[in-house]
Amino acid sequence: MNDPTTPAATPQDRGWRGDLLLAASFLTRLPLPLCPTMAAGALARAMRTFPLVGAALGLAAGLAAMLLNAVLPPLPAALLTVLVLVLATGALHEDGLADFSDGLGARGDRDRRLEVMRDSRNGTFGVVALILSIGLRASALAEIPEGWAQVGALVAAASLSRGLIPAVMQILAPARPDGLGAAAGCPDASVAAAAAGLGLLASIFGLGFGGALTALVLAGLVGWAMAGVARRAFGGYTGDVLGAVQQGGEIAILLAAAMVWA
């Protein structure tokens, strides 16, 4: 994963292609032929391509699900499909969810909660949150018909959940002046709108209009609730808060897809 604050960007790195490469190198552990170095704050603009990276991750996981369903029962196949996503992203968002949960569970004031979030060790609340995240995603996926229905649900969930991240950054301030959340910079309204729009398009492609609307409502409510909790508990967002929002959104979207198919 590249450092998004490395100075000096070359002209060919700018634009959508450069943003996509930066986003992919940040969000995944995939071996990329070229990982551009960008000026401080460039990651904020690159967030408009987060849903595109998410769609690619969802498609890869969906194809893996097809193979796994051919040889395994639905639930084990779904659990291993979630593992594919975890490995592809280096558990980036899962780590954020665990730290976010440990911070919420800490006793003390805002500074104490932020200190706990920075601790690389996972506590009880973080472990419970990870178990729930993996369990809910896998159980929801197992309820969706095998084949292209699961592919569509995974594309929608991985894309729209990442498209919510810039929107949360629009309504919250950084919780502290340092750290990944602050270093990434704040995306402007056009970036947030582009990310949300691309995520919604991927959801319509994967779930149909009605399913996408259900997913958007559920994921939006989860993101709004988590943003409110982060404002009260931490004073704003951190990288861990954004990772937790992605996880909450992905869970909500997969549950929405399961509801639609049920």
N, C-alpha and C positions, 0 to 999 in steps of 0.2 A: 504494500500500500504506500503510495507516494505521499510526501508531505505537501499539502495544498498551499502552504505559505512560502514555498521556495521562490525567490525572486527571479525575475527576468523571463518573459515569455517571448518566444519567437513568433514572427508574423503568421507563419503557417499553422501555429497552434491555436489561433484565434478563430471565433465563429463556432457553429454548431459542431463541427467535427472535433475541434479541440476540446470543447466543453464535454462532448460525449466520451472522449478518451480520458479526460480528467475524472469524470464521474465514474467511469468503469474501473479505473485504477484505484479510486478511493473506495468504492462500494464492494469490490470483489477481490478475490485472491487469484483471479485468472491470469495466466501468463500472457501478457500483451506485448506485441512487437514494438510498440512505441508508447512510452508514458511521459507526456509533456510536463515540463516544469512551468508553473504559473506564478504570477505575482500574488501577493497577499490579497485575500478577498476574492480571488478568481473562482473559488469553489462556490461562492454564493451565486454567481451567474450560471455556473455549470449545473446547478440544481434543476434548471429547466429540463435537463436530459435525464434526471433521476428515473422518471417513469419508463424511459426507453431501456435503460439498463435493467430495471425491474422486469419489464416484459421479456427481455432475453433470458433472465434468470428463471422466470416462471415457465417459459417455453422449454428450457433445458430440463427443469424439474418435471414438467408434464410428460416429456418424452421418456424420462427415466421411469416415471410412474407406469407408463404403458408396458415397459419391459418387466418391471417388478410385478405388476398385476398378472402377467402371463405365468408366473411361477409361484406366487405367494397369495395367501388370503388377503382380503382388503385392508385390514388394520395393520399388519406387519408391513405391507407394501406402502401404506400411507406414512407410517413412521419412518421408513427408509427414504421416502421421497422428501420428507421434511429435513432429514439428515443431509440430503443432497444440497438443499438450499443453505443449510448451516455451513457446510464445508465450502461451498462456492463463495460465500461472503466472509469466511473466516469468523463466523459468529459475531460479526460487528454489532448487529442490532440486538442480538440476544445478550451480549455483554452490557449494552446500555440498559436493557430492561432489568437485568439483575442488579446493577448499581443503583438504578432509579428506585427499585423496590427496597433495597437495603437503606437508601437514604430516607425513604418515607417511614421505614420501621425504626429509624434511630430516634432515641430520646434526646431532647435538647432543642436549641434554637436553630435558626437557619444556617448559621456558620457550621454548627456541628453536623447538620445533615449534609451539607456540601462536602465536608471533610470525609464523612463516611462514604459518600459517592465516589470520592477519589481513591479510596482504598481498593487495591486490585483484588483483594480477597473477597470471596462471595460469602455472605452471611445466610442465615436461615430464610429471611424474606426473599432474598435473591434466588436461592435454590427452589423455593416453592413457586416463585413466579416463572422460572424456566420450565419446571415440570408442567405447570398449567399451560404455558404457551405451546410447548411441544405437544402435549396431550390434546388440547383443544383443536389445534390445527390438524393433527393427524386424524382425530375422530371425525371432524367435519369433512375432511377430504375423503375418508372411507365411506361416508354416506352419499357421496356424489358418484353417479354412474361412471364406470371405468371407460377409458378411451378419451375422446376429444372433449367430453364434458369436463373431465378433470383438468385437461390441458388448459381449457378456457378459464376455469376457476383459478388456476395457479397464475396464469398470465394476469388476470384481473387483480388478484390479491397482491402479487409482487409489484405490480405497476402502480396501482392507485394508492397503496399504502406509502410508497415513496413519494408520490405526488403530493401527499398531505404535508410533508416536512416543511417546505417553504411557507405554506399557509400558517403553520404554527409559529414559525419565526417572525411572521408579520404581526402577530397579535401579542407576542411576548418579547421582552427585552432579554439580553444575555444576563444570566444570574451572577456572573463574575467577569472581570475584565480579561482574564486569561483563559486558557483551555481551548479545546477544539471548537466548541460552539461559538466562542467569540472570535477565534482566529479565522473561521470560515467566512466571516462577514455576514451581513444581513441581506438576503435577496430582496429586490424591489418588487413592487406589485405586479409588474409585467412577467417576472420570472415565476412568481407564485401562480399567476393565472395560467401561464403556459404549462407549468408542471401539473396543475390540477386538470387542465383541459386534456393533456395527453393521457393522464391516468384515467380520466373518465372515458376517453375514446377506447382505450385498451379494455376497460370494463365492459363497454357496450359490445365490443368484438368478442369478448370471452363469455359474457353472460346474457347478452341480449339487452334490449332497452329496459325492460321491467326489472330484470335481475340487477342491472347496473345501477338503477335508481335505488333499489333496496340496499345494495352494497354501499352506495354513496351516503345514504342517510345514516346507516349504522356506523360506518367508519367515521363519518363526520361527527356524530354524537360522541363516539369514543375519543376522537382526537380533541374535541372541545372540552370534554370532561377532564382528560389528562392534562390539557393546557391549564385549566383552572386549578387543578391540584398542584401542578408545578409552580404556578404563580404564588399560591399560598405557602407552599412548603419550602420553595427554594428562591423565590423572588424572580423567577424567569426560567429561561431554557439553558441547558447545557447540552453537550454532545450526547450524554446518557439519556437526557429527557427526550431528545429527538429519536434516539434508537428505540426507546420505549414506546413512543407514539407510533413508529413504524410497526412494531410488533402488535400493538393494540389494533391498529388498522388492518393488518393482515389477518389477524384472528377474526375480526368482525366481518371482513369480506368473505372469508371461507365459510363462516357460519351462515352468512346471507345466502351464499351459493347453495349450501346444504338445504336451507329452508326453501329456496326456490325449487330445487329438485324434489324435495319431499312433498 
